[in-house]
Amino acid sequence: MSLTIWTVGHSTRSLDELLALLAHYRIEVLWWRCHRRLIADVLTSLGVEVVHIRDQTSSEIHRLATPARVVDGVLTYAYSLS
């Protein structure tokens, strides 16, 4: 499987410049409050490690949150009563 991941210039800019760029374009820092949660869920379900950068000193590895889960290799948000 070929996987292309688009980034926002992190390979050509310092972390300070990247964070300033994200702020300039009003990229949501609170990743769980926007579409980035869905993108991160998909990538995580495909086995890609997603790291959310909060600031210069803090980051966290993405984890699927309820109700997101992988069933038989497929990401789903269907709630399970079991």
N, C-alpha and C positions, 0 to 999 in steps of 0.2 A: 504494500500500500504506500503510495506517495502522499506525503503530507506537506503542505505549504502553510507556513505560519507568517502572517504579516505583522510587523512590529512598528513602533513609532520612533524610529531612529535611535534606538538604544545602542546600536553598535558603533555609531559615529559621534555620539555625544556623551559627556560625563553624566553622572547621575543627577547632579544639580541642574544641568541643561535639560535633561529628560523630564524631570519633575516640573521645571518651569514651562516646558512645552505643553505638558499635560494640563497644567493650570491655565495656560493661555487659551487653549482650545476647550476649556471647561470640561475636561474629561473627569468623570465622576470618581472621586477618591474612594467613596464608599461603594465598592464594587458590588455589594449585595443589593444595592438599590437600583440597579439598572440592568440592561441587557448583557453586561459582562458576566453576570452570574450564569446565564444560559450558555454563553460561549465557553466559559470555564468548565461548566458541567459536561458539555460535549467533548471537549479536549480531554478532560479527566477520564471520561468513560472510554475513550480511545487509548488510554494508557499514557497520555502526555502529562508530565508533571507541570502544573500551573502554579506559579508563585505570584501572589499579590504583594506589590510593593506599597507599603503605607507611607513611608518617608525614608529618609537616609539611613535610619537605624533599625527599621522595623519591617518585617515581611512575614508572610505566612503561606504555607502550602494549601492549595484549594482542596476542600473536602466536600463531597456531595452532602447537601442538607435535606432533611425531610421536606417534601415527599420524594425528591429525586433519588432514583436508585437504578441499578443496572440489573435487568432480568433477562436471562438467556442471551447476554451480550448486547442487549438493547437498552439505551437510556429511556427511562419512563418517569413520568410525574404522576402516574395513576396512583391514587392512595390505596393502600392495602389495609384491610381491617384485621388481618392476621398478625 
